[in-house]
Amino acid sequence: MVSMTEEVRSRIVAAADALYYARGFGQVGMDAVRDAAGVSLKAIYKEFPSKEDLIIAVLELRHGMWTSGVEGRVDAIADPVERLVAVYDFLADWFCEADFRGCGFINAFGELGGANPRVAQAVRAHKADFQAYVARLAEDAGAPASLAPQLAILAEGAQVTAAIAGSAEAAAQARVAAEALIGLALGR
């Protein structure tokens, strides 16, 4: 059973996530979060003593959403090589979502990372986790370790390109490039 505090905290984080993702971290004040979450400012500050604490909680939520989304798509595939390209199929689906605004971590780093060490660290940890995940997939496919960062960079670039272009085509283009890199790495 979820406690009242956990329920309130989840509502606050979900409301802040939606607002930050749609409008940007700097454009959203705590009053807007209060209104969207349907809680008092006192309740927000009880859970999150600062806006920075709330931003970190939002990034933690996004990390979980990203991880479960990518892993869910990859885990549905048995072939180790096809699992590598399933990452780009996840991206293709994500890029087609009506509210797609790019990677929340890249957005956070662009807005706040240079001036906020906690945000920068959270973003770096998320990106390192993704690279480690791709490295495990590459190892499972029998590919050299050098392939993993190449594939991760393709995924990162596709996210930025899709957000800026407002088009999901970057996922398919990155998938084709990934297939070529995988073929070269595996001697196919």
Secondary structure, DSSP 8 states (H G I E B T S, - for coil): ---HHHHHHHHHHHHHHHHHHHH-STT--HHHHHHHHT--HHHHHHH-SSHHHHHHHHHHHHHHHHHHHHHHHHHT--SHHHHHHHHHHHHHHHHTSTT--S-HHHHHIIIIITT-HHHHHHHHHHHHHHHHHHHHHHHHTT--TTHHHHHHHHHHHHHHHHHHHT-THHHHHHHHHHHHHHHHHHT-
